[in-house]
Amino acid sequence: MAVRVQEVVVDCAVPAELAAFWGAIFGARWAAMGEGWAVVESKPVRLAFQQVPEAKVAKNRLHLDLEVEDIEEATRVALELGARIVTPLQGRPRAGFAVLSDPSGNEFCFVADEGGAWEGDQLAALDAASQHRPVTGVDQSNG
């Protein structure tokens, strides 16, 4: 069975407003599909926005890490579009991260990986893993 991520869906109050924000961030096409749904053509996975009645009240349990060349420049553009800084730049503009939130308060990170060290570490860990089996249950014994 082949499984792939089709899209990441964000709950929000006004889907078209968030799709416009994220479309501008990605420099990508976006479309409202009725009042309750909008989509952004981001690669490699589309972002979709779905209208829900409740407001966001806590920190996200899932967030996007967006790779950029220069975090300061990306942050400047995002702020102009309505984002807010949650955690300012940690590290350097080309090798670090910053946490922001979109106009609805959804957190995301701009990350820069000059030299590819972070991606290299992740790929090395995956290569070193001896078995890749889906988790079917959690062993909660202590030994």
N, CA, C and O of each residue as an XYZ file, in Angstrom:
572
protein
N       0.840     -1.174      0.000
C       0.000      0.000      0.000
C       0.889      1.242      0.000
O       1.737      1.410      0.876
N       0.690      2.090     -0.969
C       1.460      3.335     -1.051
C       0.684      4.454     -0.353
O      -0.505      4.652     -0.602
N       1.372      5.171      0.513
C       0.760      6.290      1.230
C       1.653      7.511      1.044
O       2.876      7.415      1.144
N       1.044      8.648      0.775
C       1.785      9.896      0.677
C       0.931     11.002      1.288
O      -0.292     10.876      1.362
N       1.552     12.050      1.713
C       0.824     13.199      2.237
C       0.256     13.961      1.047
O       1.000     14.400      0.171
N      -1.064     14.115      1.018
C      -1.723     14.850     -0.061
C      -1.672     16.343      0.197
O      -1.349     17.133     -0.690
N      -2.001     16.722      1.443
C      -2.014     18.123      1.831
C      -1.966     18.195      3.351
O      -2.287     17.232      4.047
N      -1.566     19.340      3.841
C      -1.629     19.622      5.276
C      -2.769     20.620      5.431
O      -2.792     21.658      4.769
N      -3.719     20.295      6.318
C      -4.911     21.124      6.504
C      -4.806     21.892      7.812
O      -4.479     21.328      8.855
N      -5.089     23.187      7.741
C      -5.050     24.059      8.911
C      -6.478     24.513      9.206
O      -7.159     25.044      8.329
N      -6.926     24.304     10.436
C      -8.224     24.813     10.865
C      -8.114     26.309     11.103
O      -7.111     26.780     11.639
N      -9.136     27.062     10.709
C      -9.091     28.514     10.861
C     -10.498     29.097     10.750
O     -11.452     28.385     10.437
N     -10.613     30.387     11.009
C     -11.905     31.072     10.925
C     -12.228     31.525      9.505
O     -13.368     31.400      9.057
N     -11.216     32.057      8.787
C     -11.446     32.610      7.446
C     -10.404     32.017      6.493
O      -9.316     32.574      6.347
N     -10.727     30.890      5.841
C      -9.750     30.214      4.990
C      -9.121     31.075      3.904
O      -7.915     30.974      3.678
N      -9.888     31.914      3.227
C      -9.323     32.704      2.131
C      -8.254     33.674      2.623
O      -7.267     33.905      1.925
N      -8.435     34.244      3.811
C      -7.431     35.173      4.344
C      -6.108     34.462      4.608
O      -5.042     34.981      4.276
N      -6.177     33.271      5.207
C      -4.924     32.545      5.465
C      -4.309     32.032      4.174
O      -3.086     32.026      4.037
N      -5.127     31.603      3.231
C      -4.584     31.141      1.951
C      -3.868     32.293      1.236
O      -2.826     32.080      0.617
N      -4.413     33.499      1.315
C      -3.751     34.658      0.702
C      -2.404     34.915      1.371
O      -1.417     35.177      0.683
N      -2.349     34.845      2.706
C      -1.095     35.031      3.442
C      -0.063     33.986      2.999
O       1.051     34.336      2.606
N      -0.440     32.702      3.065
C       0.499     31.640      2.741
C       0.848     31.625      1.257
O       1.978     31.292      0.901
N      -0.088     31.976      0.388
C       0.225     32.098     -1.030
C       1.310     33.132     -1.259
O       2.210     32.928     -2.073
N       1.225     34.260     -0.529
C       2.259     35.298     -0.638
C       3.595     34.819     -0.076
O       4.645     35.102     -0.654
N       3.566     34.096      1.047
C       4.810     33.559      1.634
C       5.514     32.650      0.630
O       6.724     32.756      0.428
N       4.747     31.754     -0.001
C       5.335     30.794     -0.943
C       5.486     31.352     -2.352
O       6.132     30.725     -3.191
N       4.908     32.509     -2.629
C       4.904     33.004     -3.996
C       4.167     32.035     -4.901
O       4.604     31.748     -6.015
N       3.031     31.530     -4.403
C       2.317     30.458     -5.091
C       0.852     30.829     -5.322
O       0.317     31.740     -4.691
N       0.221     30.103     -6.238
C      -1.204     30.278     -6.492
C      -2.006     29.810     -5.273
O      -1.598     28.904     -4.545
N      -3.154     30.456     -5.076
C      -4.079     29.998     -4.045
C      -5.495     30.224     -4.544
O      -5.731     31.046     -5.429
N      -6.435     29.487     -3.967
C      -7.829     29.627     -4.388
C      -8.754     29.343     -3.220
O      -8.519     28.432     -2.426
N      -9.814     30.141     -3.130
C     -10.898     29.855     -2.196
C     -11.850     28.902     -2.909
O     -12.178     29.089     -4.081
N     -12.283     27.889     -2.189
C     -13.208     26.911     -2.757
C     -14.484     26.952     -1.917
O     -14.798     26.006     -1.195
N     -15.201     28.048     -2.023
C     -16.361     28.278     -1.178
C     -15.919     28.983      0.091
O     -14.735     29.273      0.264
N     -16.863     29.262      0.979
C     -16.533     29.970      2.219
C     -15.691     29.150      3.179
O     -14.906     29.709      3.944
N     -15.839     27.845      3.151
C     -15.227     27.021      4.178
C     -13.928     26.338      3.827
O     -13.429     25.540      4.620
N     -13.357     26.622      2.662
C     -12.166     25.872      2.249
C     -11.332     26.706      1.295
O     -11.880     27.392      0.432
N     -10.024     26.657      1.436
C      -9.108     27.304      0.495
C      -7.850     26.459      0.409
O      -7.548     25.683      1.316
N      -7.126     26.614     -0.676
C      -5.943     25.792     -0.907
C      -4.822     26.642     -1.493
O      -5.066     27.586     -2.245
N      -3.575     26.285     -1.132
C      -2.374     26.948     -1.641
C      -1.529     25.897     -2.340
O      -1.338     24.795     -1.825
N      -1.027     26.245     -3.513
C      -0.180     25.336     -4.279
C       1.261     25.459     -3.782
O       2.067     26.175     -4.375
N       1.575     24.767     -2.710
C       2.940     24.749     -2.186
C       3.559     23.405     -2.547
O       2.856     22.400     -2.656
N       4.834     23.389     -2.726
C       5.538     22.161     -3.101
C       6.435     21.732     -1.947
O       7.064     22.600     -1.342
N       6.532     20.483     -1.612
C       5.973     19.346     -2.333
C       4.564     18.968     -1.878
O       3.971     18.055     -2.453
N       4.020     19.626     -0.883
C       2.702     19.277     -0.346
C       1.827     20.528     -0.322
O       2.264     21.588      0.128
N       0.596     20.405     -0.805
C      -0.324     21.537     -0.763
C      -0.718     21.858      0.682
O      -0.743     20.983      1.547
N      -1.025     23.137      0.916
C      -1.619     23.573      2.184
C      -3.082     23.874      1.918
O      -3.429     24.500      0.917
N      -3.933     23.423      2.825
C      -5.355     23.713      2.707
C      -5.825     24.333      4.016
O      -5.232     24.106      5.070
N      -6.881     25.105      3.938
C      -7.418     25.805      5.101
C      -8.901     25.519      5.174
O      -9.643     25.708      4.210
N      -9.315     25.058      6.345
C     -10.687     24.638      6.545
C     -11.317     25.475      7.652
O     -10.721     25.659      8.713
N     -12.508     25.975      7.406
C     -13.191     26.820      8.385
C     -13.739     25.971      9.529
O     -14.396     24.953      9.314
N     -13.449     26.421     10.754
C     -13.990     25.799     11.953
C     -14.544     26.907     12.848
O     -14.085     28.047     12.768
N     -15.515     26.593     13.691
C     -16.127     27.646     14.513
C     -15.287     28.094     15.704
O     -15.393     29.242     16.134
N     -14.463     27.214     16.236
C     -13.711     27.558     17.441
C     -12.407     28.271     17.104
O     -11.820     28.045     16.046
N     -11.963     29.132     18.014
C     -10.713     29.860     17.849
C      -9.535     29.015     18.324
O      -9.704     28.104     19.135
N      -8.350     29.317     17.821
C      -7.123     28.670     18.296
C      -6.850     29.161     19.715
O      -6.884     30.365     19.970
N      -6.578     28.238     20.642
C      -6.371     28.645     22.030
C      -5.067     28.157     22.638
O      -4.715     28.585     23.737
N      -4.338     27.275     21.962
C      -3.108     26.723     22.534
C      -2.037     26.612     21.455
O      -2.293     26.833     20.272
N      -0.838     26.267     21.896
C       0.280     26.072     20.968
C      -0.031     24.924     20.008
O      -0.647     23.928     20.388
N       0.406     25.082     18.757
C       0.220     24.023     17.766
C       0.901     22.734     18.214
O       1.951     22.770     18.855
N       0.303     21.604     17.876
C       0.940     20.310     18.076
C       1.683     19.889     16.810
O       2.432     18.913     16.835
N       1.491     20.595     15.729
C       2.142     20.349     14.453
C       2.464     21.718     13.865
O       1.633     22.625     13.902
N       3.657     21.865     13.329
C       3.978     23.136     12.682
C       4.846     22.880     11.461
O       5.415     21.800     11.304
N       4.940     23.877     10.607
C       5.760     23.788      9.410
C       7.141     24.353      9.688
O       7.266     25.404     10.317
N       8.172     23.670      9.228
C       9.526     24.202      9.161
C       9.758     24.567      7.704
O       9.739     23.703      6.828
N       9.975     25.837      7.453
C      10.136     26.329      6.089
C      11.587     26.711      5.855
O      12.113     27.623      6.494
N      12.226     26.008      4.936
C      13.634     26.276      4.647
C      13.763     27.533      3.805
O      13.106     27.676      2.773
N      14.618     28.441      4.259
C      14.888     29.697      3.557
C      16.393     29.906      3.514
O      17.131     29.297      4.289
N      16.846     30.762      2.616
C      18.274     31.072      2.563
C      18.669     32.054      3.655
O      19.745     31.934      4.241
N      17.803     33.029      3.933
C      18.117     34.079      4.891
C      16.902     34.316      5.789
O      15.875     34.818      5.332
N      17.024     33.957      7.050
C      15.908     34.045      7.987
C      15.486     35.497      8.212
O      14.291     35.781      8.303
N      16.426     36.402      8.303
C      16.066     37.805      8.535
C      15.223     38.353      7.393
O      14.236     39.046      7.637
N      15.590     38.058      6.164
C      14.827     38.528      5.003
C      13.448     37.879      4.979
O      12.449     38.565      4.764
N      13.381     36.570      5.196
C      12.088     35.878      5.195
C      11.182     36.419      6.300
O       9.978     36.572      6.098
N      11.755     36.705      7.456
C      10.983     37.251      8.576
C      10.455     38.634      8.233
O       9.301     38.947      8.527
N      11.273     39.452      7.622
C      10.837     40.802      7.233
C       9.611     40.732      6.326
O       8.634     41.452      6.536
N       9.666     39.863      5.319
C       8.547     39.718      4.388
C       7.307     39.202      5.125
O       6.207     39.723      4.936
N       7.487     38.188      5.955
C       6.349     37.616      6.682
C       5.689     38.648      7.595
O       4.463     38.700      7.689
N       6.498     39.467      8.266
C       5.945     40.510      9.136
C       5.124     41.516      8.328
O       4.066     41.954      8.780
N       5.599     41.882      7.147
C       4.858     42.795      6.275
C       3.512     42.207      5.865
O       2.558     42.943      5.611
N       3.438     40.869      5.802
C       2.210     40.190      5.396
C       1.272     39.918      6.577
O       0.157     39.435      6.377
N       1.712     40.223      7.804
C       0.836     40.041      8.960
C       1.275     38.996      9.966
O       0.552     38.725     10.924
N       2.447     38.403      9.770
C       2.966     37.433     10.740
C       3.445     38.164     11.992
O       3.598     39.386     11.993
N       3.676     37.399     13.050
C       4.245     37.930     14.291
C       5.414     37.034     14.714
O       5.418     35.834     14.441
N       6.395     37.628     15.377
C       7.539     36.862     15.880
C       7.155     36.231     17.212
O       6.642     36.906     18.105
N       7.408     34.932     17.337
C       7.213     34.206     18.593
C       8.557     34.064     19.299
O       8.677     34.382     20.482
N       9.573     33.584     18.569
C      10.943     33.455     19.070
C      11.864     34.039     18.005
O      11.895     33.542     16.879
N      12.612     35.083     18.343
C      13.481     35.691     17.330
C      14.587     34.746     16.880
O      14.768     33.667     17.444
N      15.311     35.160     15.871
C      16.387     34.372     15.279
C      17.287     33.760     16.341
O      17.808     34.455     17.213
N      17.459     32.455     16.251
C      18.404     31.705     17.076
C      19.495     31.213     16.133
O      19.207     30.488     15.181
N      20.716     31.588     16.379
C      21.803     31.233     15.470
C      22.096     32.392     14.547
O      22.039     33.555     14.946
N      22.415     32.060     13.296
C      22.760     33.073     12.301
C      21.689     33.108     11.213
O      20.948     32.137     11.061
N      21.586     34.200     10.453
C      20.572     34.308      9.406
C      20.594     33.169      8.392
O      19.557     32.817      7.830
N      21.783     32.588      8.154
C      21.881     31.508      7.168
C      22.116     30.136      7.804
O      22.334     29.154      7.094
N      22.073     30.064      9.128
C      22.258     28.783      9.825
C      21.599     28.877     11.200
O      22.283     28.981     12.218
N      20.294     28.841     11.220
C      19.567     28.950     12.474
C      18.085     28.799     12.238
O      17.662     28.201     11.248
N      17.277     29.350     13.165
C      15.831     29.276     13.017
C      15.181     30.436     13.765
O      15.784     31.045     14.648
N      13.949     30.722     13.392
C      13.105     31.689     14.086
C      11.687     31.138     14.066
O      11.281     30.494     13.099
N      10.937     31.390     15.130
C       9.551     30.936     15.214
C       8.644     32.152     15.028
O       8.808     33.173     15.696
N       7.697     32.026     14.121
C       6.725     33.084     13.862
C       5.324     32.492     13.969
O       5.161     31.282     14.129
N       4.319     33.352     13.879
C       2.945     32.872     13.774
C       2.263     33.617     12.637
O       2.543     34.788     12.381
N       1.369     32.917     11.964
C       0.620     33.537     10.873
C      -0.478     34.436     11.455
O      -0.622     34.497     12.676
N      -1.243     35.124     10.632
C      -2.258     36.039     11.165
C      -3.315     35.387     12.062
O      -3.986     36.085     12.821
N      -3.472     34.067     11.988
C      -4.415     33.366     12.865
C      -3.746     32.793     14.107
O      -4.410     32.164     14.931
N      -2.445     33.001     14.249
C      -1.730     32.528     15.432
C      -1.103     31.153     15.290
O      -0.602     30.618     16.278
N      -1.108     30.554     14.100
C      -0.493     29.244     13.878
C       1.015     29.408     13.769
O       1.504     30.164     12.929
N       1.755     28.696     14.623
C       3.208     28.819     14.636
C       3.841     28.115     13.444
O       3.338     27.100     12.963
N       4.952     28.671     12.977
C       5.785     28.041     11.959
C       7.210     28.528     12.168
O       7.433     29.541     12.832
N       8.173     27.810     11.602
C       9.578     28.183     11.735
C      10.177     28.465     10.366
O       9.899     27.770      9.388
N      10.998     29.490     10.320
C      11.906     29.669      9.197
C      13.220     29.054      9.645
O      13.724     29.372     10.723
N      13.773     28.178      8.827
C      15.048     27.546      9.147
C      16.011     27.739      7.979
O      15.611     27.708      6.815
N      17.267     27.935      8.304
C      18.321     28.024      7.300
C      19.379     27.000      7.675
O      19.803     26.919      8.828
N      19.795     26.229      6.698
C      20.715     25.115      6.957
C      21.929     25.235      6.050
O      22.231     24.330      5.271
N      22.622     26.367      6.162
C      23.808     26.599      5.343
C      24.792     25.452      5.533
O      25.177     25.132      6.658
N      25.185     24.852      4.451
C      26.099     23.719      4.523
C      25.400     22.375      4.673
O      26.038     21.333      4.522
N      24.105     22.377      4.968
C      23.336     21.139      5.025
C      23.582     20.256      6.233
O      23.286     19.062      6.184
N      24.116     20.807      7.321
C      24.446     19.982      8.492
C      23.210     19.326      9.113
O      23.238     18.139      9.438
N      22.127     20.092      9.280
C      20.927     19.534      9.918
C      20.310     18.436      9.052
O      19.987     17.357      9.548
N      20.150     18.714      7.763
C      19.602     17.699      6.868
C      20.522     16.478      6.819
O      20.047     15.343      6.804
N      21.823     16.709      6.794
C      22.776     15.596      6.793
C      22.658     14.729      8.032
O      22.710     13.503      7.941
N      22.497     15.362      9.199
C      22.326     14.600     10.441
C      21.053     13.756     10.393
O      21.058     12.602     10.822
N      19.968     14.322      9.875
C      18.716     13.572      9.792
C      18.850     12.389      8.843
O      18.409     11.285      9.164
N      19.450     12.604      7.686
C      19.614     11.518      6.720
C      20.535     10.436      7.264
O      20.293      9.250      7.038
N      21.588     10.824      7.979
C      22.494      9.834      8.571
C      21.757      8.991      9.608
O      21.960      7.778      9.676
N      20.906      9.618     10.415
C      20.141      8.872     11.414
C      19.193      7.882     10.743
O      19.041      6.748     11.198
N      18.558      8.320      9.660
C      17.664      7.413      8.932
C      18.444      6.259      8.303
O      17.993      5.114      8.332
N      19.606      6.558      7.739
C      20.432      5.510      7.143
C      20.914      4.507      8.182
O      21.043      3.316      7.896
N      21.180      4.999      9.397
C      21.694      4.130     10.453
C      20.616      3.267     11.098
O      20.922      2.275     11.758
N      19.365      3.642     10.908
C      18.278      2.854     11.506
C      18.298      1.451     10.892
O      18.333      1.298      9.671
N      18.276      0.455     11.735
C      18.409     -0.913     11.236
C      17.100     -1.491     10.725
O      17.123     -2.355      9.848
N      15.967     -1.048     11.239
C      14.687     -1.606     10.805
C      13.688     -0.472     10.627
O      13.648      0.483     11.403
N      12.899     -0.606      9.599
C      11.856      0.386      9.335
C      10.522     -0.344      9.275
O      10.050     -0.712      8.199
N       9.928     -0.545     10.427
C       8.640     -1.209     10.486
C       7.632     -0.256     11.102
O       7.963      0.491     12.023
N       6.402     -0.275     10.597
C       5.369      0.561     11.213
C       5.144      0.157     12.660
O       5.198     -1.026     12.998
N       4.895      1.121     13.497
C       4.602      0.860     14.899
C       3.168      0.384     14.992
O       2.256      1.072     14.533
N       2.953     -0.792     15.583
C       1.599     -1.327     15.709
C       1.091     -1.259     17.128
O      -0.103     -1.441     17.365
N       1.957     -1.005     18.062
C       1.569     -0.890     19.461
C       2.726     -0.335     20.248
O       3.868     -0.369     19.789
N       2.447      0.170     21.417
C       3.487      0.755     22.233
C       3.734     -0.133     23.430
O       2.809     -0.454     24.177
N       4.987     -0.534     23.615
C       5.367     -1.336     24.785
C       5.585     -0.385     25.943
O       6.524      0.411     25.924
N       4.738     -0.456     26.942
C       4.836      0.460     28.054
C       5.457     -0.189     29.294
O       5.364      0.350     30.397
N       6.087     -1.342     29.106
C       6.754     -1.977     30.242
C       8.053     -1.253     30.528
O       8.622     -0.606     29.649
N       8.517     -1.365     31.751
C       9.734     -0.694     32.155
C      10.924     -1.630     32.198
O      11.907     -1.352     32.885
N      10.855     -2.676     31.512
C      12.060     -3.471     31.455
C      11.844     -4.870     31.651
O      12.795     -5.651     31.625
